[in-house]
């Protein structure tokens, strides 16, 4: 049982592809790797949280293009390698964390009570928005994981509402984690461009300020304006799927404002992690 009354909510960056394993199957990065900072943050997550939850609900940026909001109900999810062009050993990774069908159905009931319909999926395996960060966070694969897709409309308003409906789970020892990237421009990811880096830096600051708003309605209203922010649009190309999980996390936060607990930098572009509560 939890020793705390309410768990926090997180938005974490999951990095690019199978990044921890690009230098070998052991998953140890050299000191000069651009993802090294993220590796250290994720490996310190368990200790920083100081509590093992009953289960984790992960809202993954890599589960989209569905007809309805969908929850994974598998007891033993397999692996779903939704990347390509990487070394053969990165397609042999295994993360045998259990699912939690009872928690999954409870998640569906909680959402249904708020008028949010969901579908169940018993077949989907862990995508790399899940297994890559959690191989760093819980390397022994000893915490049950339930995955939830993005809603097909991908809007800030819809996902904030979904997050609001999920709030009661925080009092039930279920950790809510949005997994995405606050910067995700695939055209500019590997380029060094001062003008673009300046836009990425401004957007990272805008997002930090928006998530720090204490009043939930004001926070929602600010996030709903993200499409009017040219820096935000420049940082999420060709689409914004990797930003969407932060909207759900901000909704699940309720009265808890967001604190930036990590900031990495990939070739001049900052990206961040947030904790609510």
Beta strands, then each sheet from edge to edge (+ up, - down):
strand 1: 9-13
strand 2: 55-60
strand 3: 70-72
strand 4: 119-121
strand 5: 144-148
strand 6: 174-180
strand 7: 184-185
strand 8: 236-237
strand 9: 258-266
strand 10: 269-276
sheet 1: 5+ 2+ 6+ 1+ 10- 9+
sheet 2: 3+ 4+
sheet 3: 7+ 8+
end
